[in-house]
Amino acid sequence: MKKATRRSSNSNVTAMLPEYDFTGGVRGKHYRAMQAGYTVTIHKADGKKVVKHYKPAKGTVVLAPDVQKYFPNSEIVNRTLRSLITPIPNKH
């Protein structure tokens, strides 16, 4: 089976090179770890290291991979959630 490649809309550069092989890859493998945040270490040419810790912004919601296929963007997620909020009695 031939692997699909994407081409950039403004150039002839292939986004996925033929030597990239994702056989055995697992979608969502690092999902839980990303929720907790992650650390990036940058090694500078002068030998110094810069360490940065990132956490998802407040309000960020990460969908599980099996849910993402049904909700590909935030517009669809918000529309669906609003439809569920309407029948819920106001608890003010």
C-alpha positions in Angstrom: 0.0 0.0 0.0 1.3 3.4 -0.9 1.6 5.9 1.9 -0.2 9.2 1.5 1.9 12.4 1.4 0.8 16.0 1.8 2.1 18.8 -0.3 2.3 22.3 0.9 -0.2 24.6 -0.8 2.4 27.2 -1.7 5.4 25.1 -2.7 6.4 21.7 -4.1 8.0 20.6 -0.8 6.6 17.3 0.5 5.5 17.5 4.1 6.0 13.8 4.9 9.2 12.4 3.5 9.3 8.8 2.4 11.9 7.8 5.1 9.4 8.7 7.8 7.9 5.4 9.1 5.2 5.4 11.7 4.6 1.7 11.6 3.8 0.6 15.1 3.0 4.1 16.3 0.4 4.5 18.9 -2.0 7.5 18.7 -2.5 9.2 22.1 0.4 7.4 23.7 1.5 10.5 25.6 -1.9 12.0 26.3 -1.9 11.7 30.1 1.7 13.0 30.4 0.9 16.0 28.3 -2.0 16.8 30.6 0.5 17.1 33.5 2.8 19.3 31.5 6.2 18.7 29.9 9.8 20.0 30.1 11.9 21.0 27.1 15.7 21.2 27.4 17.4 23.3 24.8 21.1 22.7 24.4 22.8 25.9 23.1 25.9 25.9 20.9 28.0 27.5 23.7 27.2 24.5 26.0 24.5 26.2 28.1 21.2 24.5 28.7 17.8 26.3 28.8 15.1 24.3 30.6 11.5 25.3 30.1 8.4 23.7 31.6 5.1 23.9 29.8 1.6 23.2 31.0 -1.6 23.4 29.0 -3.3 26.8 29.3 -6.1 27.2 31.8 -9.3 26.0 30.2 -7.5 23.7 27.7 -9.4 20.5 27.1 -7.6 17.6 25.5 -9.8 15.1 23.8 -9.0 11.4 23.8 -8.0 10.1 20.4 -11.2 8.0 20.0 -13.3 11.2 20.6 -11.2 13.4 18.4 -12.4 11.6 15.2 -15.9 12.8 16.0 -15.0 16.3 17.1 -12.2 17.6 14.8 -12.4 21.2 15.9 -13.4 23.5 18.8 -16.5 24.9 16.9 -18.0 21.4 16.7 -17.2 20.6 20.4 -18.7 23.9 21.6 -21.9 23.5 19.5 -22.3 19.9 20.8 -21.7 20.9 24.5 -24.2 23.9 24.2 -26.9 21.5 22.9 -26.3 19.4 26.1 -26.4 22.5 28.4 -29.9 23.6 27.3 -31.8 20.7 28.9 -29.9 21.0 32.2 -31.9 23.0 34.8 -30.2 26.2 35.8 -28.6 25.6 39.3 -28.0 29.3 40.3 
